[in-house]
Amino acid sequence: MRVQKIKRRNRTNLILELTPLIDVVFLLLIFFMVATTFEDVSSGIKIELPESTIQEVSEVKEIQVVIDADSRIYLSVKEGSGDAEKSQVNIEQLKEELAGKILNSKERNVIITADKNLDYGFIVKVMTLAKEAGASSLDIDTASAD
């Protein structure tokens, strides 16, 4: 049995075009970059949260009071689907700032995120001011015990 070679009539070199492949890869990269959100709730405020074994998943709240280890108070307000607006306030301004934000909010819930080494009396004072400002309920943010 004799093996015959198939001859090609056209002897041009085949060139693999990489431009469409690179275009598709860049389009996928752009799509995933746009579709992914990078949002950190504390965004640079160093807080060590107390741990809890209770885990409850709820929707994202709009108003958050963040207190760091040095007793600095930050008011974080998330309006709609945009980024959270963060501002530092002192204890004297907290009640009026919170009252204004609560009036413009559809939810009257306030999340308190505080460092675990803070004085208990200071946290209670912040909670009292939040209730006086019109908060219907208060949530305390904790880290999971995993």
LODO-730698 format. One line per field, with one value per residue: residue number from 1; chain; z, y, x negated of N, C-alpha, C in turn. Coordinates in nm, 4 decimals. Each point is the difference from the previous one (the first is absolute). Example, Ala and Ser with C-alpha at 12.3 -4.5 7.8 and 13.67 -1.06 7.14 Angstrom:
2
num	[1  2]
cadena	[A  A]
n.c3	[0.7800  -0.0720]
n.c2	[-0.5690  0.1050]
n.c1	[-1.3190  0.0350]
ca.c3	[0.0000  0.0060]
ca.c2	[0.1190  0.1190]
ca.c1	[0.0890  -0.0820]
c.c3	[0.0000  0.0730]
c.c2	[0.1200  0.1090]
c.c1	[-0.0900  0.0770]
//
This chain:
146
num	[1  2  3  4  5  6  7  8  9  10  11  12  13  14  15  16  17  18  19  20  21  22  23  24  25  26  27  28  29  30  31  32  33  34  35  36  37  38  39  40  41  42  43  44  45  46  47  48  49  50  51  52  53  54  55  56  57  58  59  60  61  62  63  64  65  66  67  68  69  70  71  72  73  74  75  76  77  78  79  80  81  82  83  84  85  86  87  88  89  90  91  92  93  94  95  96  97  98  99  100  101  102  103  104  105  106  107  108  109  110  111  112  113  114  115  116  117  118  119  120  121  122  123  124  125  126  127  128  129  130  131  132  133  134  135  136  137  138  139  140  141  142  143  144  145  146]
cadena	[A  A  A  A  A  A  A  A  A  A  A  A  A  A  A  A  A  A  A  A  A  A  A  A  A  A  A  A  A  A  A  A  A  A  A  A  A  A  A  A  A  A  A  A  A  A  A  A  A  A  A  A  A  A  A  A  A  A  A  A  A  A  A  A  A  A  A  A  A  A  A  A  A  A  A  A  A  A  A  A  A  A  A  A  A  A  A  A  A  A  A  A  A  A  A  A  A  A  A  A  A  A  A  A  A  A  A  A  A  A  A  A  A  A  A  A  A  A  A  A  A  A  A  A  A  A  A  A  A  A  A  A  A  A  A  A  A  A  A  A  A  A  A  A  A  A]
n.c3	[0.0000  -0.0846  0.0780  -0.0300  -0.0320  0.0797  -0.1185  0.0616  -0.0594  0.1071  -0.0246  0.0311  0.0779  0.0935  0.0223  0.1253  -0.0167  0.0785  -0.0900  -0.0682  0.0217  -0.0241  -0.1029  -0.0203  0.0206  -0.0678  -0.0874  0.0137  -0.0087  -0.0959  -0.0535  0.0333  -0.0483  -0.0970  -0.0180  0.0344  0.1224  0.0312  0.0998  0.0795  0.0892  0.0614  -0.1205  0.0599  0.0623  0.0793  -0.0084  0.1246  -0.0740  0.0936  0.0492  -0.0881  0.0616  0.0278  -0.1018  -0.0396  -0.1131  -0.0177  -0.0533  -0.0912  0.1158  0.0220  0.1288  0.0114  0.1308  -0.0404  0.1021  -0.0177  0.0145  -0.0735  -0.0034  -0.1212  -0.0265  -0.0826  -0.0785  -0.0293  -0.1116  -0.0272  -0.1040  -0.0108  -0.1262  0.0352  -0.0004  0.1103  0.0511  0.0232  0.1247  0.0472  0.1113  0.0814  0.1260  -0.0014  -0.1136  0.0650  0.1023  -0.0250  -0.0175  0.1015  0.0704  -0.0576  0.0252  0.1217  0.0028  -0.0620  0.0965  -0.0833  0.0388  0.1145  -0.0602  0.1109  -0.0715  0.1137  -0.0550  0.1071  0.0286  0.0165  -0.0130  -0.0570  0.0680  0.0781  0.0917  -0.0719  -0.0152  0.1286  0.0196  -0.0876  0.0629  0.1141  -0.0478  -0.0443  0.1138  0.0653  -0.0924  0.0458  0.0388  -0.0862  -0.0520  0.0850  -0.0855  0.0673  -0.0693  -0.0332  0.0343  -0.1007  0.0757  -0.1316]
n.c2	[-0.1162  0.0886  0.0793  0.0704  0.0939  0.0684  0.0493  0.1099  0.0516  0.0538  0.0489  0.0755  0.0781  -0.0827  0.1085  -0.0210  0.0538  0.0721  0.0932  -0.0801  -0.0900  0.0892  0.0388  -0.1266  -0.0266  0.1096  -0.0364  -0.1238  0.0450  0.0825  -0.1009  -0.0836  0.0946  0.0202  -0.1294  0.0127  -0.0059  0.1044  -0.0428  0.0772  -0.0608  -0.0478  -0.0377  -0.0729  -0.0091  0.0018  -0.1092  -0.0390  -0.0747  0.0069  -0.1205  -0.0644  -0.0981  0.1037  -0.0631  0.1221  -0.0443  0.1268  0.0751  0.0654  0.0486  0.1087  -0.0048  0.0386  -0.0256  0.0473  -0.0755  0.0676  -0.0583  0.1105  -0.0613  -0.0118  0.0858  -0.0975  0.0833  -0.1206  0.0623  -0.1110  0.0800  -0.0743  -0.0137  0.1264  0.0673  -0.0448  0.0957  0.0255  0.0329  0.0682  -0.0407  0.1019  -0.0331  0.1271  -0.0277  -0.1121  0.0516  0.1220  -0.0507  -0.0847  0.0993  0.0779  -0.0939  -0.0158  0.1319  -0.0028  -0.0893  -0.1015  -0.0416  -0.0260  -0.0981  -0.0084  -0.0225  -0.0547  0.0463  -0.0691  0.0539  -0.1240  0.0816  0.0486  0.1126  -0.0872  0.0895  0.0064  -0.1320  -0.0104  0.0940  -0.0646  -0.1133  0.0656  0.0565  -0.1222  -0.0521  0.0959  -0.0388  -0.1065  -0.0708  -0.0799  -0.0394  -0.0687  -0.0153  -0.1004  0.0515  -0.1299  -0.0564  -0.0859  -0.1013  -0.0044]
n.c1	[-0.0839  0.0353  -0.0736  0.1069  -0.0806  0.0829  -0.0025  -0.0421  0.1019  0.0527  -0.1154  0.1041  -0.0750  0.0380  0.0742  -0.0276  0.1186  -0.0804  0.0173  0.0816  -0.0958  -0.0937  0.0741  0.0254  -0.1284  -0.0318  0.0907  -0.0435  -0.1237  0.0378  0.0666  -0.0993  -0.0785  0.0869  0.0134  -0.1261  0.0523  -0.0723  0.0762  -0.0693  0.0757  -0.1076  -0.0409  -0.0885  0.1146  -0.1058  0.0781  -0.0118  0.0814  0.0958  -0.0172  0.0774  0.0656  0.0760  0.0562  0.0232  0.0512  -0.0274  0.0919  -0.0685  -0.0389  0.0679  0.0245  -0.1285  -0.0132  -0.1189  -0.0450  -0.1133  -0.1165  -0.0173  0.1161  -0.0547  0.0971  0.0393  0.0645  0.0460  0.0322  0.0696  -0.0059  0.1086  -0.0418  -0.0178  -0.1126  -0.0547  0.0759  -0.1293  0.0324  -0.1039  0.0604  0.0216  -0.0096  -0.0381  -0.0620  -0.0255  0.0647  -0.0448  -0.1222  0.0143  0.0523  -0.0916  -0.0909  0.0511  0.0188  -0.1179  0.0063  0.0153  -0.1203  0.0538  -0.0659  -0.0722  -0.1100  -0.0372  -0.1106  -0.0397  -0.1170  -0.0449  -0.1029  0.1068  0.0132  0.0585  -0.0336  -0.1112  0.0012  0.0325  -0.0912  -0.0768  0.0320  -0.0151  -0.1104  -0.0283  0.0421  -0.0655  -0.0866  0.0654  -0.1045  0.0626  -0.1156  -0.0744  -0.0995  -0.0563  -0.1019  -0.0096  -0.1143  -0.0050  0.0380  0.0021]
ca.c3	[0.0000  -0.0193  0.0627  -0.0843  0.0669  -0.0617  -0.0255  -0.0015  -0.1190  0.0388  0.0914  0.0859  0.1419  0.0830  0.1059  0.1014  0.0393  0.1437  0.0337  0.0522  0.1272  0.1003  0.0183  0.0814  0.1357  0.0627  0.0257  0.1187  0.1143  0.0308  0.0514  0.1379  0.0842  0.0208  0.0703  0.1357  0.0850  0.1061  0.1023  0.1355  0.0850  0.0903  -0.0901  0.0545  0.1430  0.0677  0.1087  0.0370  0.0428  0.0891  -0.0706  0.0396  -0.0716  -0.0651  -0.1348  -0.0634  -0.1249  -0.0307  -0.1084  0.0372  0.0622  -0.0604  0.0927  0.0870  0.0860  0.0183  0.1067  0.0030  0.1328  0.0609  0.0244  -0.1086  -0.0516  -0.1427  -0.0427  -0.1351  -0.0546  -0.1351  -0.0658  -0.1217  -0.0323  -0.0127  0.1073  0.1306  0.0349  0.1353  0.0565  0.1415  0.0845  0.1424  0.0776  0.0106  -0.1296  -0.0444  0.0064  -0.1069  -0.1288  -0.0152  -0.0188  -0.1392  -0.0881  0.0225  -0.0645  -0.1440  -0.0249  0.0058  0.1171  0.1188  0.0727  0.0079  0.0372  0.0765  -0.0136  0.0956  0.0413  0.1205  0.1174  0.0429  0.1258  -0.0134  0.0201  -0.1205  -0.0994  0.0451  -0.0288  -0.1444  -0.0248  0.0499  -0.0954  -0.1227  0.0264  0.0113  -0.1334  -0.0746  -0.0484  0.0494  0.0559  -0.0039  -0.0175  0.0385  -0.0961  0.0616  -0.0899  0.0221  0.0891  -0.0750]
ca.c2	[0.1162  0.1177  0.1184  0.1178  0.1287  0.0932  0.1254  0.1196  0.0801  0.1355  -0.0133  0.1174  -0.0309  0.0318  0.0950  0.0040  0.1386  0.0102  0.1244  -0.0244  -0.0698  0.0990  0.0864  -0.0718  -0.0102  0.1318  0.0251  -0.0781  0.0629  0.1222  -0.0403  -0.0459  0.1129  0.0842  -0.0766  -0.0273  0.1185  -0.0036  0.0927  -0.0400  0.0790  0.0878  0.0790  0.0610  0.0281  -0.1211  -0.0391  -0.1400  -0.0286  -0.1142  -0.1177  -0.0553  -0.1231  0.0207  0.0516  0.0370  0.0698  0.0928  0.0909  0.1066  0.1137  0.1256  0.0908  -0.0722  0.0795  -0.0758  0.0577  -0.0707  -0.0237  0.1290  0.0631  0.0897  -0.0435  0.0221  -0.0258  -0.0544  -0.0059  -0.0542  0.0473  -0.0759  -0.1027  0.0649  -0.0177  0.0548  0.1317  -0.0112  0.1259  -0.0089  0.0920  -0.0172  -0.0483  0.1073  0.0148  -0.1274  -0.0050  0.0792  -0.0590  -0.1215  0.0372  0.0422  -0.1159  -0.0911  0.0586  -0.0206  -0.1428  -0.0779  -0.0865  0.0767  -0.0889  0.0477  -0.1028  0.0536  -0.0803  0.0595  -0.0816  -0.0759  0.0507  0.1270  0.0059  -0.0358  0.1211  0.0813  -0.0637  0.0226  0.1407  0.0082  -0.0655  0.0909  0.1112  -0.0507  -0.0153  0.1351  0.0598  -0.0528  -0.1365  -0.0922  -0.1160  0.0055  -0.1270  0.0026  -0.0786  -0.0885  -0.0882  -0.1388  -0.0694  -0.1083]
ca.c1	[0.0839  -0.0828  0.0548  -0.0144  0.0064  0.0936  -0.0682  0.0838  -0.0209  -0.0386  -0.1127  -0.0156  -0.0151  0.1152  -0.0316  0.1042  0.0282  0.0209  0.0706  0.1363  -0.0091  -0.0380  0.1166  0.0988  -0.0541  0.0131  0.1418  0.0364  -0.0644  0.0756  0.1299  -0.0126  -0.0389  0.1179  0.1024  -0.0447  -0.0040  -0.0988  0.0450  -0.0313  0.0884  -0.0738  -0.0839  -0.1196  0.0107  -0.0481  0.0895  -0.0025  0.1366  0.0204  0.0493  0.1284  0.0328  0.1292  -0.0184  0.1253  -0.0254  0.1074  -0.0339  -0.0913  0.0666  -0.0423  -0.0678  -0.0916  -0.0876  -0.1229  -0.0820  -0.1282  -0.0582  -0.0320  0.1305  0.0410  0.1294  0.0211  0.1369  -0.0022  0.1353  0.0052  0.1216  0.0283  -0.0989  -0.1298  -0.0978  0.0369  -0.0544  -0.0544  -0.0477  -0.0347  0.0760  -0.0301  0.1142  0.0990  0.0669  0.0558  0.1465  0.0619  -0.0383  0.0804  0.1411  0.0155  -0.0143  0.1131  0.1178  -0.0103  -0.0157  0.1233  -0.0145  -0.0395  -0.0892  -0.1380  -0.0971  -0.1123  -0.1202  -0.0937  -0.1138  0.0362  -0.0717  0.0589  0.0722  0.1412  0.0797  -0.0057  0.0873  0.1378  0.0296  0.0241  0.1286  0.1038  0.0100  0.0616  0.1436  0.0563  0.0002  0.1143  -0.0211  0.1023  -0.0693  -0.1460  -0.0693  -0.1406  -0.0774  -0.0983  -0.0725  0.0377  -0.0920  -0.0659]
c.c3	[0.0000  0.0587  -0.0905  0.0843  -0.0740  -0.0150  -0.0007  -0.1226  0.0347  0.1064  0.0890  0.1451  0.0763  0.1130  0.0955  0.0459  0.1485  0.0400  0.0486  0.1353  0.1130  0.0277  0.0900  0.1448  0.0723  0.0288  0.1217  0.1265  0.0432  0.0593  0.1469  0.0936  0.0322  0.0850  0.1465  0.0799  0.1095  0.1028  0.1367  0.0933  0.0879  -0.0750  0.0693  0.1471  0.0720  0.1219  0.0231  0.0614  0.1015  -0.0782  0.0548  -0.0800  -0.0706  -0.1372  -0.0620  -0.1230  -0.0281  -0.1116  0.0517  0.0539  -0.0545  0.0935  0.0971  0.0781  0.0304  0.1049  0.0063  0.1428  0.0726  0.0267  -0.1024  -0.0637  -0.1473  -0.0319  -0.1465  -0.0479  -0.1432  -0.0602  -0.1310  -0.0230  -0.0141  0.1165  0.1277  0.0206  0.1449  0.0467  0.1485  0.0763  0.1446  0.0725  0.0110  -0.1303  -0.0393  -0.0050  -0.1149  -0.1383  -0.0281  -0.0260  -0.1436  -0.0967  0.0143  -0.0667  -0.1504  -0.0388  0.0041  0.1148  0.1163  0.0897  -0.0054  0.0448  0.0738  -0.0100  0.0876  0.0335  0.1323  0.1263  0.0491  0.1330  -0.0256  0.0140  -0.1223  -0.1085  0.0369  -0.0273  -0.1483  -0.0349  0.0447  -0.0957  -0.1305  0.0177  0.0102  -0.1355  -0.0871  -0.0551  0.0587  0.0606  -0.0179  -0.0186  0.0400  -0.0948  0.0743  -0.1088  0.0281  0.0791  -0.0695  0.0096]
c.c2	[0.1231  0.1225  0.1191  0.1262  0.0887  0.1326  0.1136  0.0811  0.1392  -0.0099  0.1230  -0.0440  0.0411  0.0914  0.0040  0.1445  0.0040  0.1226  -0.0245  -0.0705  0.0966  0.0943  -0.0657  -0.0098  0.1340  0.0349  -0.0784  0.0605  0.1257  -0.0347  -0.0419  0.1125  0.0881  -0.0724  -0.0277  0.1289  -0.0213  0.1036  -0.0579  0.0907  0.0963  0.0914  0.0746  0.0347  -0.1296  -0.0292  -0.1498  -0.0328  -0.1137  -0.1156  -0.0452  -0.1264  0.0098  0.0607  0.0243  0.0803  0.0896  0.0924  0.1127  0.1181  0.1286  0.0874  -0.0813  0.0993  -0.0878  0.0726  -0.0790  -0.0080  0.1290  0.0844  0.1074  -0.0576  0.0392  -0.0364  -0.0408  -0.0165  -0.0505  0.0378  -0.0750  -0.1083  0.0590  -0.0296  0.0652  0.1338  -0.0062  0.1363  -0.0202  0.1055  -0.0182  -0.0348  0.1058  0.0151  -0.1246  -0.0001  0.0769  -0.0533  -0.1255  0.0324  0.0419  -0.1167  -0.0952  0.0543  -0.0238  -0.1468  -0.0703  -0.1004  0.0826  -0.0840  0.0553  -0.1158  0.0677  -0.0998  0.0640  -0.0983  -0.0683  0.0513  0.1341  -0.0139  -0.0257  0.1226  0.0897  -0.0553  0.0202  0.1446  0.0195  -0.0629  0.0892  0.1168  -0.0438  -0.0174  0.1364  0.0692  -0.0549  -0.1396  -0.0915  -0.1253  0.0174  -0.1406  0.0198  -0.0938  -0.0821  -0.0785  -0.1434  -0.0703  -0.1133  0.0076]
c.c1	[-0.0889  0.0701  -0.0254  0.0116  0.0974  -0.0711  0.1006  -0.0336  -0.0528  -0.1085  -0.0195  -0.0093  0.1258  -0.0448  0.1184  0.0172  0.0336  0.0822  0.1434  -0.0005  -0.0345  0.1169  0.1036  -0.0475  0.0128  0.1456  0.0482  -0.0601  0.0754  0.1357  -0.0093  -0.0436  0.1201  0.1037  -0.0372  -0.0032  -0.1026  0.0400  -0.0310  0.0788  -0.0783  -0.0947  -0.1130  0.0063  -0.0338  0.0868  -0.0150  0.1365  0.0042  0.0609  0.1342  0.0250  0.1339  -0.0254  0.1356  -0.0335  0.1198  -0.0464  -0.0891  0.0785  -0.0592  -0.0825  -0.0849  -0.0849  -0.1210  -0.0844  -0.1300  -0.0542  -0.0345  0.1253  0.0349  0.1256  0.0102  0.1443  -0.0050  0.1432  -0.0079  0.1336  0.0176  -0.1030  -0.1393  -0.0915  0.0486  -0.0695  -0.0445  -0.0487  -0.0287  0.0782  -0.0459  0.1294  0.1091  0.0801  0.0785  0.1524  0.0635  -0.0351  0.0832  0.1462  0.0258  -0.0068  0.1178  0.1267  0.0001  -0.0076  0.1353  -0.0039  -0.0506  -0.0904  -0.1422  -0.0880  -0.1143  -0.1146  -0.1066  -0.1106  0.0328  -0.0680  0.0542  0.0721  0.1484  0.0900  0.0019  0.0922  0.1469  0.0408  0.0294  0.1341  0.1166  0.0203  0.0661  0.1502  0.0679  0.0069  0.1126  -0.0188  0.1061  -0.0623  -0.1508  -0.0531  -0.1448  -0.0729  -0.1040  -0.0718  0.0441  -0.1088  -0.0723  -0.1485]
//
